[in-house]
Amino acid sequence: MNDSRAAGGDGRFLGAVTAAACHDLMNHFATFSQALGLMEDCLAADARTRLRSLGFKGGFEHKERFQELIAMLHGQLERAVGLTEALALAAHSVDREGRDVPPPEAVRALLVLCERLLKRRKVTAVLDTAAPAATPPWPALRQADYLGPVLEVLLACLPHMPMGGELRLACRAGAGALAVTIGPGEGRFSDDARAACLGAARAAGVEVAPGESLTLVFQEQPTSTPASCPPDAGQAS
Amino acid sequence: MPIYDVNILLVDDEKEFTSTLAERMALRGLRVRCVYSGEEALKEIAAEKPDVVVMDVMMPGLKGLDILRHLKATNPEIQVILLTGQAGTRDGMEGMKLGAFDYLLKPLALDALLAKIAEAAAVGGKAQ
């Protein structure tokens, strides 16, 4: 598996820097959120005060417009928080052992981060969350070991997807390996898309299970050691 | 005793966050003070003992967990709610082991925080 970029010094550095930046962003978002809340409080207080003391009908003239804008900002903030959470999770993949994050959660974070790329072709990506009856423990893999190759396959596939198409992904564990299946929402990949995916998987040194569906197999690497990193580097608080 | 009687201390080095949060709580009639470092927090607690401390985990100087350890050794009746980022859940869990009442992830909703403060104060015998 070609994980040299992810596991190397550059990867660790970028992981730590990204995680630290995410920490800062979350603190900013927390302030934005409270400031928006305070604006709402003030608008509400304004209306109450005027109604009570002056008998005005409306209070602040632009109150409704401000409320709309505040609601819009709350929505944008929610998106930003989601992206930052996903980025923080992915950033930790290169500077920490990722065994405590189940692969479906890590893959979901990757899809959140790819949303903009997917939108260029109006493609949606759905992670299958149906839990198998008996789930064996997830194999000991660093997130970088599988997230990088999954991303490369997704990026290779994307130009060959129909506009407005759907990608479905699923993670399964078994026999010391993680299997990530990638396929179209309906039917099967076009020959071009499948060839592009296989080429990307091959370039990333990833095993592809035989069969109709495209299943990337990541074998557990017991010798894989976590990168050295200060215990709380980049942790948000 | 209603939540309005609970003496609350906010501790976070993010000044704008802390002061805005304190202002919103004050608008709701809550008794709240805020400080911006662990060192200031210890002085403030010595000057007037709060019922509930809401405290960031990661601050320059004295960290939230350091203050928590100190409080649990000297004033175990003070309930502590930790604030942590998404990636700091391990710190939050560590705080729970050290005796924190609970931890909340930033960014947080005020209603969720107020509900948690009421729960914490009830454990300390101060709120209904």
Interface residues (C-beta under 8 A of the other chain):
Chain A: A19 C22 H23 M26 N27 F29 A30 T31 F32 S33 Q34 A35 G37 L38 D41 A45 L77 V81 T84 E85 A88 L89 H92 D232 G234 Q235 A236 S237
Chain B: E14 E16 F17 T20 L21 E23 R24 L27 D56 V57 M58 M59 G64 L83 T84 G85 Q86 A87 G88 R90 D91 K106 P107 L108 A109 L110
